[in-house]
Amino acid sequence: MNGPVVDLVRVRNALAKLDRLVAEHPERCNRNGPKWADHLPELDKLTMGTPVKQRIKDYRARLRAKGYKAATLYLPAGIPDRLAQLSQQTGLTYGDLVALALDCYENQTPQPDTDKEPTQ
């Protein structure tokens, strides 16, 4: 190796220049301002957020409070893709799309008249 790895003279000169800058402009150093650790609880809330499992649990509780019930549907091939496409186009959830489809089906299908006596 030729020469020193670190030029101590240049390092001392640079530190001296930095010291002069700090002395001339102390407001740039923000020595008296708040430190990041002073607001650690708020930072934790912002950065960490709520765990995924808790968010899902809260979301399902909100749905139950609105009267929604959980159900499992087994759909024919291709229907989940159509359901996803409709959901994306309309902005409705899968459950809302299924409810809307049932409402439309019920309105188009004639209902049996339950007030009349059955004929023989």
N, CA, C and O atoms as a printed pandas DataFrame, in Angstrom:
     atom_number atom_name residue_name chain_id  residue_number  x_coord  y_coord  z_coord
0              1         N          MET        A               1    0.837   -1.179    0.000
1              2        CA          MET        A               1    0.000    0.000    0.000
2              3         C          MET        A               1    0.877    1.237    0.000
3              4         O          MET        A               1    1.899    1.288    0.684
4              5         N          ASN        A               2    0.482    2.203   -0.750
5              6        CA          ASN        A               2    1.205    3.479   -0.787
6              7         C          ASN        A               2    0.468    4.503    0.072
7              8         O          ASN        A               2   -0.685    4.830   -0.211
8              9         N          GLY        A               3    1.100    4.996    1.085
9             10        CA          GLY        A               3    0.526    6.033    1.927
10            11         C          GLY        A               3   -0.493    5.491    2.908
11            12         O          GLY        A               3   -0.865    4.319    2.848
12            13         N          PRO        A               4   -0.946    6.353    3.818
13            14        CA          PRO        A               4   -1.925    5.928    4.828
14            15         C          PRO        A               4   -3.315    5.725    4.205
15            16         O          PRO        A               4   -3.673    6.358    3.211
16            17         N          VAL        A               5   -4.060    4.847    4.808
17            18        CA          VAL        A               5   -5.426    4.573    4.339
18            19         C          VAL        A               5   -6.312    5.776    4.620
19            20         O          VAL        A               5   -7.135    6.150    3.784
20            21         N          VAL        A               6   -6.151    6.381    5.782
21            22        CA          VAL        A               6   -6.939    7.546    6.167
22            23         C          VAL        A               6   -5.986    8.718    6.345
23            24         O          VAL        A               6   -5.009    8.634    7.089
24            25         N          ASP        A               7   -6.282    9.804    5.656
25            26        CA          ASP        A               7   -5.466   11.010    5.779
26            27         C          ASP        A               7   -5.981   11.797    6.982
27            28         O          ASP        A               7   -6.972   12.521    6.883
28            29         N          LEU        A               8   -5.292   11.645    8.131
29            30        CA          LEU        A               8   -5.746   12.265    9.367
30            31         C          LEU        A               8   -5.762   13.785    9.291
31            32         O          LEU        A               8   -6.597   14.419    9.937
32            33         N          VAL        A               9   -4.875   14.378    8.532
33            34        CA          VAL        A               9   -4.852   15.836    8.404
34            35         C          VAL        A               9   -6.142   16.310    7.735
35            36         O          VAL        A               9   -6.752   17.282    8.180
36            37         N          ARG        A              10   -6.551   15.638    6.684
37            38        CA          ARG        A              10   -7.795   16.014    5.990
38            39         C          ARG        A              10   -9.002   15.777    6.878
39            40         O          ARG        A              10   -9.938   16.576    6.874
40            41         N          VAL        A              11   -8.995   14.685    7.643
41            42        CA          VAL        A              11  -10.111   14.390    8.547
42            43         C          VAL        A              11  -10.229   15.473    9.602
43            44         O          VAL        A              11  -11.332   15.941    9.884
44            45         N          ARG        A              12   -9.097   15.887   10.198
45            46        CA          ARG        A              12   -9.122   16.942   11.227
46            47         C          ARG        A              12   -9.599   18.254   10.633
47            48         O          ARG        A              12  -10.371   18.970   11.270
48            49         N          ASN        A              13   -9.152   18.590    9.415
49            50        CA          ASN        A              13   -9.607   19.824    8.765
50            51         C          ASN        A              13  -11.112   19.780    8.494
51            52         O          ASN        A              13  -11.801   20.781    8.691
52            53         N          ALA        A              14  -11.627   18.639    8.048
53            54        CA          ALA        A              14  -13.059   18.504    7.784
54            55         C          ALA        A              14  -13.858   18.635    9.068
55            56         O          ALA        A              14  -14.898   19.294    9.085
56            57         N          LEU        A              15  -13.386   18.017   10.143
57            58        CA          LEU        A              15  -14.084   18.135   11.426
58            59         C          LEU        A              15  -14.058   19.565   11.941
59            60         O          LEU        A              15  -15.035   20.034   12.524
60            61         N          ALA        A              16  -12.949   20.259   11.731
61            62        CA          ALA        A              16  -12.858   21.658   12.146
62            63         C          ALA        A              16  -13.862   22.506   11.365
63            64         O          ALA        A              16  -14.506   23.388   11.933
64            65         N          LYS        A              17  -13.998   22.238   10.053
65            66        CA          LYS        A              17  -14.980   22.972    9.252
66            67         C          LYS        A              17  -16.400   22.685    9.726
67            68         O          LYS        A              17  -17.234   23.588    9.794
68            69         N          LEU        A              18  -16.667   21.432   10.051
69            70        CA          LEU        A              18  -18.000   21.085   10.568
70            71         C          LEU        A              18  -18.268   21.770   11.898
71            72         O          LEU        A              18  -19.375   22.257   12.131
72            73         N          ASP        A              19  -17.268   21.812   12.772
73            74        CA          ASP        A              19  -17.429   22.504   14.047
74            75         C          ASP        A              19  -17.730   23.984   13.842
75            76         O          ASP        A              19  -18.561   24.554   14.549
76            77         N          ARG        A              20  -17.051   24.613   12.867
77            78        CA          ARG        A              20  -17.314   26.027   12.578
78            79         C          ARG        A              20  -18.747   26.224   12.063
79            80         O          ARG        A              20  -19.435   27.165   12.459
80            81         N          LEU        A              21  -19.179   25.330   11.183
81            82        CA          LEU        A              21  -20.554   25.422   10.668
82            83         C          LEU        A              21  -21.583   25.282   11.781
83            84         O          LEU        A              21  -22.579   26.005   11.803
84            85         N          VAL        A              22  -21.348   24.362   12.697
85            86        CA          VAL        A              22  -22.271   24.172   13.820
86            87         C          VAL        A              22  -22.291   25.414   14.690
87            88         O          VAL        A              22  -23.355   25.829   15.151
88            89         N          ALA        A              23  -21.123   26.018   14.924
89            90        CA          ALA        A              23  -21.052   27.227   15.746
90            91         C          ALA        A              23  -21.766   28.386   15.062
91            92         O          ALA        A              23  -22.422   29.183   15.733
92            93         N          GLU        A              24  -21.651   28.497   13.727
93            94        CA          GLU        A              24  -22.278   29.596   12.994
94            95         C          GLU        A              24  -23.784   29.391   12.822
95            96         O          GLU        A              24  -24.541   30.362   12.806
96            97         N          HIS        A              25  -24.215   28.159   12.695
97            98        CA          HIS        A              25  -25.637   27.871   12.439
98            99         C          HIS        A              25  -26.152   26.776   13.375
99           100         O          HIS        A              25  -26.400   25.653   12.935
100          101         N          PRO        A              26  -26.314   27.091   14.655
101          102        CA          PRO        A              26  -26.774   26.055   15.588
102          103         C          PRO        A              26  -28.210   25.610   15.308
103          104         O          PRO        A              26  -28.594   24.495   15.663
104          105         N          GLU        A              27  -29.014   26.485   14.665
105          106        CA          GLU        A              27  -30.405   26.113   14.390
106          107         C          GLU        A              27  -30.502   24.938   13.413
107          108         O          GLU        A              27  -31.505   24.224   13.392
108          109         N          ARG        A              28  -29.462   24.744   12.609
109          110        CA          ARG        A              28  -29.465   23.638   11.652
110          111         C          ARG        A              28  -29.247   22.292   12.333
111          112         O          ARG        A              28  -29.596   21.250   11.778
112          113         N          CYS        A              29  -28.684   22.310   13.503
113          114        CA          CYS        A              29  -28.396   21.053   14.203
114          115         C          CYS        A              29  -29.583   20.553   15.011
115          116         O          CYS        A              29  -29.667   19.367   15.328
116          117         N          ASN        A              30  -30.509   21.464   15.347
117          118        CA          ASN        A              30  -31.718   21.101   16.084
118          119         C          ASN        A              30  -31.384   20.376   17.384
119          120         O          ASN        A              30  -32.009   19.370   17.721
120          121         N          ARG        A              31  -30.411   20.885   18.099
121          122        CA          ARG        A              31  -29.997   20.239   19.350
122          123         C          ARG        A              31  -31.067   20.345   20.421
123          124         O          ARG        A              31  -31.216   19.432   21.232
124          125         N          ASN        A              32  -31.813   21.434   20.441
125          126        CA          ASN        A              32  -32.791   21.653   21.499
126          127         C          ASN        A              32  -34.183   21.136   21.127
127          128         O          ASN        A              32  -35.090   21.158   21.959
128          129         N          GLY        A              33  -34.359   20.679   19.909
129          130        CA          GLY        A              33  -35.665   20.203   19.466
130          131         C          GLY        A              33  -35.982   18.823   20.016
131          132         O          GLY        A              33  -35.160   18.203   20.691
132          133         N          PRO        A              34  -37.179   18.355   19.717
133          134        CA          PRO        A              34  -37.566   17.026   20.213
134          135         C          PRO        A              34  -36.760   15.930   19.532
135          136         O          PRO        A              34  -36.380   16.042   18.366
136          137         N          LYS        A              35  -36.518   14.903   20.266
137          138        CA          LYS        A              35  -35.795   13.760   19.742
138          139         C          LYS        A              35  -36.815   12.698   19.320
139          140         O          LYS        A              35  -37.927   12.656   19.846
140          141         N          TRP        A              36  -36.438   11.861   18.389
141          142        CA          TRP        A              36  -37.386   10.867   17.879
142          143         C          TRP        A              36  -37.882    9.949   18.983
143          144         O          TRP        A              36  -39.030    9.506   18.941
144          145         N          ALA        A              37  -37.044    9.651   19.971
145          146        CA          ALA        A              37  -37.436    8.733   21.037
146          147         C          ALA        A              37  -38.436    9.357   21.996
147          148         O          ALA        A              37  -39.070    8.641   22.771
148          149         N          ASP        A              38  -38.593   10.698   21.960
149          150        CA          ASP        A              38  -39.572   11.347   22.827
150          151         C          ASP        A              38  -40.993   10.963   22.423
151          152         O          ASP        A              38  -41.905   11.020   23.248
152          153         N          HIS        A              39  -41.186   10.581   21.190
153          154        CA          HIS        A              39  -42.522   10.262   20.678
154          155         C          HIS        A              39  -42.611    8.809   20.226
155          156         O          HIS        A              39  -43.285    8.497   19.245
156          157         N          LEU        A              40  -41.942    7.944   20.930
157          158        CA          LEU        A              40  -41.878    6.544   20.532
158          159         C          LEU        A              40  -43.248    5.860   20.502
159          160         O          LEU        A              40  -43.511    5.104   19.567
160          161         N          PRO        A              41  -44.135    6.088   21.480
161          162        CA          PRO        A              41  -45.451    5.428   21.385
162          163         C          PRO        A              41  -46.216    5.820   20.120
163          164         O          PRO        A              41  -46.838    4.970   19.483
164          165         N          GLU        A              42  -46.172    7.103   19.753
165          166        CA          GLU        A              42  -46.859    7.541   18.538
166          167         C          GLU        A              42  -46.206    6.935   17.296
167          168         O          GLU        A              42  -46.888    6.536   16.352
168          169         N          LEU        A              43  -44.871    6.874   17.314
169          170        CA          LEU        A              43  -44.166    6.273   16.186
170          171         C          LEU        A              43  -44.500    4.791   16.049
171          172         O          LEU        A              43  -44.648    4.287   14.936
172          173         N          ASP        A              44  -44.619    4.100   17.166
173          174        CA          ASP        A              44  -44.977    2.687   17.124
174          175         C          ASP        A              44  -46.356    2.503   16.509
175          176         O          ASP        A              44  -46.570    1.590   15.711
176          177         N          LYS        A              45  -47.293    3.373   16.881
177          178        CA          LYS        A              45  -48.646    3.263   16.323
178          179         C          LYS        A              45  -48.624    3.503   14.817
179          180         O          LYS        A              45  -49.328    2.826   14.067
180          181         N          LEU        A              46  -47.822    4.459   14.380
181          182        CA          LEU        A              46  -47.765    4.768   12.958
182          183         C          LEU        A              46  -47.062    3.684   12.163
183          184         O          LEU        A              46  -47.513    3.314   11.079
184          185         N          THR        A              47  -45.967    3.175   12.692
185          186        CA          THR        A              47  -45.170    2.237   11.920
186          187         C          THR        A              47  -45.636    0.796   12.089
187          188         O          THR        A              47  -45.625    0.029   11.126
188          189         N          MET        A              48  -46.039    0.425   13.277
189          190        CA          MET        A              48  -46.401   -0.963   13.519
190          191         C          MET        A              48  -47.854   -1.230   13.143
191          192         O          MET        A              48  -48.156   -2.288   12.591
192          193         N          GLY        A              49  -48.754   -0.303   13.426
193          194        CA          GLY        A              49  -50.151   -0.513   13.109
194          195         C          GLY        A              49  -50.732   -1.657   13.903
195          196         O          GLY        A              49  -50.171   -2.096   14.907
196          197         N          THR        A              50  -51.868   -2.129   13.432
197          198        CA          THR        A              50  -52.549   -3.243   14.073
198          199         C          THR        A              50  -52.151   -4.527   13.353
199          200         O          THR        A              50  -52.076   -4.545   12.124
200          201         N          PRO        A              51  -51.897   -5.589   14.090
201          202        CA          PRO        A              51  -51.546   -6.856   13.435
202          203         C          PRO        A              51  -52.673   -7.331   12.508
203          204         O          PRO        A              51  -53.845   -7.035   12.745
204          205         N          VAL        A              52  -52.317   -8.054   11.473
205          206        CA          VAL        A              52  -53.275   -8.501   10.456
206          207         C          VAL        A              52  -54.394   -9.324   11.082
207          208         O          VAL        A              52  -55.566   -9.115   10.769
208          209         N          LYS        A              53  -54.049  -10.241   11.948
209          210        CA          LYS        A              53  -55.073  -11.097   12.561
210          211         C          LYS        A              53  -56.087  -10.272   13.333
211          212         O          LYS        A              53  -57.279  -10.578   13.317
212          213         N          GLN        A              54  -55.620   -9.220   14.016
213          214        CA          GLN        A              54  -56.534   -8.367   14.774
214          215         C          GLN        A              54  -57.422   -7.560   13.833
215          216         O          GLN        A              54  -58.607   -7.374   14.107
216          217         N          ARG        A              55  -56.854   -7.076   12.720
217          218        CA          ARG        A              55  -57.658   -6.308   11.752
218          219         C          ARG        A              55  -58.759   -7.174   11.159
219          220         O          ARG        A              55  -59.890   -6.716   10.998
220          221         N          ILE        A              56  -58.437   -8.426   10.830
221          222        CA          ILE        A              56  -59.440   -9.337   10.275
222          223         C          ILE        A              56  -60.526   -9.615   11.306
223          224         O          ILE        A              56  -61.712   -9.627   10.979
224          225         N          LYS        A              57  -60.121   -9.836   12.536
225          226        CA          LYS        A              57  -61.074  -10.103   13.607
226          227         C          LYS        A              57  -62.004   -8.907   13.797
227          228         O          LYS        A              57  -63.214   -9.082   13.943
228          229         N          ASP        A              58  -61.454   -7.702   13.795
229          230        CA          ASP        A              58  -62.263   -6.486   13.948
230          231         C          ASP        A              58  -63.212   -6.307   12.766
231          232         O          ASP        A              58  -64.370   -5.931   12.947
232          233         N          TYR        A              59  -62.716   -6.578   11.549
233          234        CA          TYR        A              59  -63.545   -6.449   10.351
234          235         C          TYR        A              59  -64.734   -7.398   10.412
235          236         O          TYR        A              59  -65.863   -7.005   10.119
236          237         N          ARG        A              60  -64.479   -8.645   10.793
237          238        CA          ARG        A              60  -65.572   -9.617   10.883
238          239         C          ARG        A              60  -66.564   -9.239   11.973
239          240         O          ARG        A              60  -67.766   -9.460   11.819
240          241         N          ALA        A              61  -66.081   -8.676   13.066
241          242        CA          ALA        A              61  -66.984   -8.230   14.132
242          243         C          ALA        A              61  -67.872   -7.088   13.633
243          244         O          ALA        A              61  -69.058   -7.040   13.958
244          245         N          ARG        A              62  -67.302   -6.165   12.841
245          246        CA          ARG        A              62  -68.110   -5.074   12.280
246          247         C          ARG        A              62  -69.183   -5.616   11.336
247          248         O          ARG        A              62  -70.314   -5.131   11.331
248          249         N          LEU        A              63  -68.823   -6.625   10.538
249          250        CA          LEU        A              63  -69.811   -7.228    9.641
250          251         C          LEU        A              63  -70.927   -7.909   10.427
251          252         O          LEU        A              63  -72.101   -7.778   10.081
252          253         N          ARG        A              64  -70.565   -8.635   11.480
253          254        CA          ARG        A              64  -71.584   -9.283   12.308
254          255         C          ARG        A              64  -72.501   -8.248   12.940
255          256         O          ARG        A              64  -73.705   -8.474   13.057
256          257         N          ALA        A              65  -71.942   -7.116   13.347
257          258        CA          ALA        A              65  -72.753   -6.056   13.945
258          259         C          ALA        A              65  -73.751   -5.484   12.935
259          260         O          ALA        A              65  -74.818   -5.001   13.315
260          261         N          LYS        A              66  -73.401   -5.541   11.647
261          262        CA          LYS        A              66  -74.304   -5.062   10.594
262          263         C          LYS        A              66  -75.340   -6.115   10.205
263          264         O          LYS        A              66  -76.225   -5.840    9.395
264          265         N          GLY        A              67  -75.240   -7.322   10.775
265          266        CA          GLY        A              67  -76.198   -8.371   10.469
266          267         C          GLY        A              67  -75.722   -9.382    9.448
267          268         O          GLY        A              67  -76.500  -10.238    9.028
268          269         N          TYR        A              68  -74.480   -9.310    9.042
269          270        CA          TYR        A              68  -73.946  -10.272    8.080
270          271         C          TYR        A              68  -73.677  -11.596    8.781
271          272         O          TYR        A              68  -73.325  -11.628    9.961
272          273         N          LYS        A              69  -73.847  -12.693    8.038
273          274        CA          LYS        A              69  -73.543  -14.032    8.533
274          275         C          LYS        A              69  -72.510  -14.670    7.613
275          276         O          LYS        A              69  -72.530  -14.449    6.402
276          277         N          ALA        A              70  -71.627  -15.447    8.176
277          278        CA          ALA        A              70  -70.604  -16.131    7.383
278          279         C          ALA        A              70  -71.227  -17.336    6.684
279          280         O          ALA        A              70  -72.061  -18.033    7.262
280          281         N          ALA        A              71  -70.819  -17.577    5.437
281          282        CA          ALA        A              71  -71.306  -18.721    4.676
282          283         C          ALA        A              71  -70.214  -19.169    3.710
283          284         O          ALA        A              71  -69.381  -18.370    3.280
284          285         N          THR        A              72  -70.231  -20.445    3.381
285          286        CA          THR        A              72  -69.274  -20.985    2.421
286          287         C          THR        A              72  -70.035  -21.400    1.171
287          288         O          THR        A              72  -71.046  -22.097    1.259
288          289         N          LEU        A              73  -69.557  -20.978    0.019
289          290        CA          LEU        A              73  -70.174  -21.338   -1.256
290          291         C          LEU        A              73  -69.189  -22.140   -2.081
291          292         O          LEU        A              73  -68.011  -21.792   -2.165
292          293         N          TYR        A              74  -69.670  -23.214   -2.692
293          294        CA          TYR        A              74  -68.883  -23.965   -3.648
294          295         C          TYR        A              74  -69.429  -23.617   -5.019
295          296         O          TYR        A              74  -70.555  -23.982   -5.356
296          297         N          LEU        A              75  -68.644  -22.922   -5.801
297          298        CA          LEU        A              75  -69.092  -22.409   -7.090
298          299         C          LEU        A              75  -68.517  -23.227   -8.237
299          300         O          LEU        A              75  -67.415  -23.764   -8.129
300          301         N          PRO        A              76  -69.263  -23.325   -9.337
301          302        CA          PRO        A              76  -68.738  -24.034  -10.513
302          303         C          PRO        A              76  -67.503  -23.324  -11.064
303          304         O          PRO        A              76  -67.250  -22.157  -10.764
304          305         N          ALA        A              77  -66.748  -24.050  -11.869
305          306        CA          ALA        A              77  -65.526  -23.495  -12.461
306          307         C          ALA        A              77  -65.866  -22.254  -13.287
307          308         O          ALA        A              77  -66.862  -22.237  -14.011
308          309         N          GLY        A              78  -65.052  -21.239  -13.177
309          310        CA          GLY        A              78  -65.233  -20.010  -13.942
310          311         C          GLY        A              78  -66.048  -18.957  -13.216
311          312         O          GLY        A              78  -65.894  -17.766  -13.488
312          313         N          ILE        A              79  -66.905  -19.363  -12.308
313          314        CA          ILE        A              79  -67.753  -18.408  -11.591
314          315         C          ILE        A              79  -66.934  -17.528  -10.643
315          316         O          ILE        A              79  -67.199  -16.328  -10.570
316          317         N          PRO        A              80  -65.949  -18.069   -9.913
317          318        CA          PRO        A              80  -65.155  -17.184   -9.053
318          319         C          PRO        A              80  -64.463  -16.067   -9.842
319          320         O          PRO        A              80  -64.336  -14.945   -9.352
320          321         N          ASP        A              81  -64.016  -16.380  -11.065
321          322        CA          ASP        A              81  -63.388  -15.342  -11.884
322          323         C          ASP        A              81  -64.397  -14.271  -12.283
323          324         O          ASP        A              81  -64.098  -13.077  -12.249
324          325         N          ARG        A              82  -65.600  -14.714  -12.663
325          326        CA          ARG        A              82  -66.646  -13.751  -13.022
326          327         C          ARG        A              82  -67.042  -12.913  -11.812
327          328         O          ARG        A              82  -67.283  -11.712  -11.930
328          329         N          LEU        A              83  -67.106  -13.554  -10.652
329          330        CA          LEU        A              83  -67.450  -12.846   -9.423
330          331         C          LEU        A              83  -66.384  -11.801   -9.094
331          332         O          LEU        A              83  -66.720  -10.685   -8.699
332          333         N          ALA        A              84  -65.116  -12.145   -9.252
333          334        CA          ALA        A              84  -64.024  -11.203   -8.999
334          335         C          ALA        A              84  -64.087  -10.038   -9.977
335          336         O          ALA        A              84  -63.868   -8.888   -9.596
336          337         N          GLN        A              85  -64.386  -10.339  -11.245
337          338        CA          GLN        A              85  -64.470   -9.284  -12.260
338          339         C          GLN        A              85  -65.634   -8.339  -11.960
339          340         O          GLN        A              85  -65.482   -7.121  -12.048
340          341         N          LEU        A              86  -66.784   -8.891  -11.612
341          342        CA          LEU        A              86  -67.937   -8.054  -11.264
342          343         C          LEU        A              86  -67.664   -7.214  -10.021
343          344         O          LEU        A              86  -68.048   -6.046   -9.951
344          345         N          SER        A              87  -67.005   -7.813   -9.054
345          346        CA          SER        A              87  -66.672   -7.085   -7.833
346          347         C          SER        A              87  -65.761   -5.909   -8.145
347          348         O          SER        A              87  -65.935   -4.821   -7.597
348          349         N          GLN        A              88  -64.799   -6.125   -9.017
349          350        CA          GLN        A              88  -63.873   -5.054   -9.382
350          351         C          GLN        A              88  -64.593   -3.957  -10.171
351          352         O          GLN        A              88  -64.339   -2.771   -9.962
352          353         N          GLN        A              89  -65.487   -4.354  -11.073
353          354        CA          GLN        A              89  -66.201   -3.376  -11.898
354          355         C          GLN        A              89  -67.180   -2.541  -11.085
355          356         O          GLN        A              89  -67.291   -1.333  -11.291
356          357         N          THR        A              90  -67.891   -3.185  -10.161
357          358        CA          THR        A              90  -68.956   -2.498   -9.430
358          359         C          THR        A              90  -68.491   -1.911   -8.102
359          360         O          THR        A              90  -69.110   -0.984   -7.579
360          361         N          GLY        A              91  -67.407   -2.447   -7.559
361          362        CA          GLY        A              91  -66.961   -1.987   -6.244
362          363         C          GLY        A              91  -67.722   -2.649   -5.109
363          364         O          GLY        A              91  -67.571   -2.262   -3.951
364          365         N          LEU        A              92  -68.547   -3.653   -5.433
365          366        CA          LEU        A              92  -69.301   -4.375   -4.411
366          367         C          LEU        A              92  -68.502   -5.582   -3.924
367          368         O          LEU        A              92  -67.651   -6.116   -4.635
368          369         N          THR        A              93  -68.796   -5.991   -2.709
369          370        CA          THR        A              93  -68.148   -7.185   -2.174
370          371         C          THR        A              93  -68.802   -8.420   -2.774
371          372         O          THR        A              93  -69.877   -8.338   -3.367
372          373         N          TYR        A              94  -68.145   -9.562   -2.616
373          374        CA          TYR        A              94  -68.706  -10.810   -3.127
374          375         C          TYR        A              94  -70.070  -11.079   -2.489
375          376         O          TYR        A              94  -71.019  -11.459   -3.176
376          377         N          GLY        A              95  -70.159  -10.881   -1.193
377          378        CA          GLY        A              95  -71.422  -11.116   -0.495
378          379         C          GLY        A              95  -72.529  -10.208   -1.002
379          380         O          GLY        A              95  -73.666  -10.650   -1.169
380          381         N          ASP        A              96  -72.208   -8.938   -1.249
381          382        CA          ASP        A              96  -73.214   -8.018   -1.774
382          383         C          ASP        A              96  -73.639   -8.414   -3.181
383          384         O          ASP        A              96  -74.812   -8.276   -3.529
384          385         N          LEU        A              97  -72.708   -8.905   -3.998
385          386        CA          LEU        A              97  -73.056   -9.356   -5.350
386          387         C          LEU        A              97  -73.976  -10.570   -5.308
387          388         O          LEU        A              97  -74.935  -10.649   -6.076
388          389         N          VAL        A              98  -73.693  -11.514   -4.420
389          390        CA          VAL        A              98  -74.543  -12.695   -4.294
390          391         C          VAL        A              98  -75.933  -12.284   -3.812
391          392         O          VAL        A              98  -76.935  -12.789   -4.318
392          393         N          ALA        A              99  -76.003  -11.374   -2.840
393          394        CA          ALA        A              99  -77.301  -10.898   -2.347
394          395         C          ALA        A              99  -78.076  -10.191   -3.453
395          396         O          ALA        A              99  -79.284  -10.385   -3.583
396          397         N          LEU        A             100  -77.396   -9.377   -4.246
397          398        CA          LEU        A             100  -78.044   -8.684   -5.355
398          399         C          LEU        A             100  -78.555   -9.671   -6.399
399          400         O          LEU        A             100  -79.653   -9.506   -6.930
400          401         N          ALA        A             101  -77.763  -10.690   -6.688
401          402        CA          ALA        A             101  -78.181  -11.710   -7.644
402          403         C          ALA        A             101  -79.413  -12.457   -7.127
403          404         O          ALA        A             101  -80.327  -12.738   -7.901
404          405         N          LEU        A             102  -79.449  -12.777   -5.849
405          406        CA          LEU        A             102  -80.615  -13.458   -5.275
406          407         C          LEU        A             102  -81.850  -12.569   -5.338
407          408         O          LEU        A             102  -82.940  -13.036   -5.669
408          409         N          ASP        A             103  -81.681  -11.289   -5.022
409          410        CA          ASP        A             103  -82.809  -10.350   -5.099
410          411         C          ASP        A             103  -83.348  -10.267   -6.523
411          412         O          ASP        A             103  -84.561  -10.302   -6.732
412          413         N          CYS        A             104  -82.451  -10.157   -7.506
413          414        CA          CYS        A             104  -82.882  -10.095   -8.904
414          415         C          CYS        A             104  -83.580  -11.384   -9.310
415          416         O          CYS        A             104  -84.588  -11.346  -10.015
416          417         N          TYR        A             105  -83.063  -12.508   -8.881
417          418        CA          TYR        A             105  -83.675  -13.798   -9.207
418          419         C          TYR        A             105  -85.068  -13.894   -8.602
419          420         O          TYR        A             105  -86.005  -14.323   -9.275
420          421         N          GLU        A             106  -85.214  -13.504   -7.351
421          422        CA          GLU        A             106  -86.518  -13.569   -6.691
422          423         C          GLU        A             106  -87.522  -12.637   -7.353
423          424         O          GLU        A             106  -88.700  -12.981   -7.449
424          425         N          ASN        A             107  -87.092  -11.481   -7.805
425          426        CA          ASN        A             107  -88.003  -10.531   -8.437
426          427         C          ASN        A             107  -88.439  -10.999   -9.824
427          428         O          ASN        A             107  -89.523  -10.627  -10.273
428          429         N          GLN        A             108  -87.632  -11.801  -10.515
429          430        CA          GLN        A             108  -87.968  -12.267  -11.856
430          431         C          GLN        A             108  -88.751  -13.574  -11.840
431          432         O          GLN        A             108  -89.473  -13.873  -12.791
432          433         N          THR        A             109  -88.618  -14.341  -10.789
433          434        CA          THR        A             109  -89.259  -15.643  -10.704
434          435         C          THR        A             109  -90.633  -15.483  -10.078
435          436         O          THR        A             109  -90.750  -14.921   -8.989
436          437         N          PRO        A             110  -91.693  -15.974  -10.756
437          438        CA          PRO        A             110  -93.025  -15.885  -10.145
438          439         C          PRO        A             110  -93.084  -16.742   -8.883
439          440         O          PRO        A             110  -92.657  -17.897   -8.883
440          441         N          GLN        A             111  -93.607  -16.175   -7.830
441          442        CA          GLN        A             111  -93.713  -16.876   -6.559
442          443         C          GLN        A             111  -95.046  -17.611   -6.485
443          444         O          GLN        A             111  -96.057  -17.095   -6.962
444          445         N          PRO        A             112  -95.067  -18.795   -5.902
445          446        CA          PRO        A             112  -96.348  -19.504   -5.748
446          447         C          PRO        A             112  -97.253  -18.728   -4.798
447          448         O          PRO        A             112  -96.799  -18.161   -3.804
448          449         N          ASP        A             113  -98.522  -18.716   -5.120
449          450        CA          ASP        A             113  -99.496  -18.000   -4.297
450          451         C          ASP        A             113  -99.828  -18.862   -3.092
451          452         O          ASP        A             113 -100.435  -19.920   -3.254
452          453         N          THR        A             114  -99.462  -18.459   -1.923
453          454        CA          THR        A             114  -99.659  -19.265   -0.715
454          455         C          THR        A             114 -101.008  -19.004   -0.075
455          456         O          THR        A             114 -101.393  -19.727    0.845
456          457         N          ASP        A             115 -101.751  -17.982   -0.534
457          458        CA          ASP        A             115 -103.050  -17.672    0.060
458          459         C          ASP        A             115 -104.151  -18.611   -0.417
459          460         O          ASP        A             115 -105.135  -18.823    0.291
460          461         N          LYS        A             116 -103.994  -19.170   -1.603
461          462        CA          LYS        A             116 -105.033  -20.032   -2.177
462          463         C          LYS        A             116 -104.921  -21.448   -1.656
463          464         O          LYS        A             116 -103.855  -21.909   -1.246
464          465         N          GLU        A             117 -106.052  -22.115   -1.686
465          466        CA          GLU        A             117 -106.100  -23.534   -1.317
466          467         C          GLU        A             117 -105.548  -24.348   -2.473
467          468         O          GLU        A             117 -105.786  -23.999   -3.629
468          469         N          PRO        A             118 -104.830  -25.405   -2.203
469          470        CA          PRO        A             118 -104.350  -26.238   -3.305
470          471         C          PRO        A             118 -105.531  -26.910   -4.001
471          472         O          PRO        A             118 -106.458  -27.383   -3.344
472          473         N          THR        A             119 -105.493  -26.949   -5.335
473          474        CA          THR        A             119 -106.569  -27.607   -6.101
474          475         C          THR        A             119 -106.216  -29.052   -6.342
475          476         O          THR        A             119 -105.050  -29.434   -6.442
476          477         N          GLN        A             120 -107.284  -29.854   -6.432
477          478        CA          GLN        A             120 -107.062  -31.289   -6.654
478          479         C          GLN        A             120 -107.529  -31.725   -7.971
479          480         O          GLN        A             120 -107.412  -32.903   -8.307
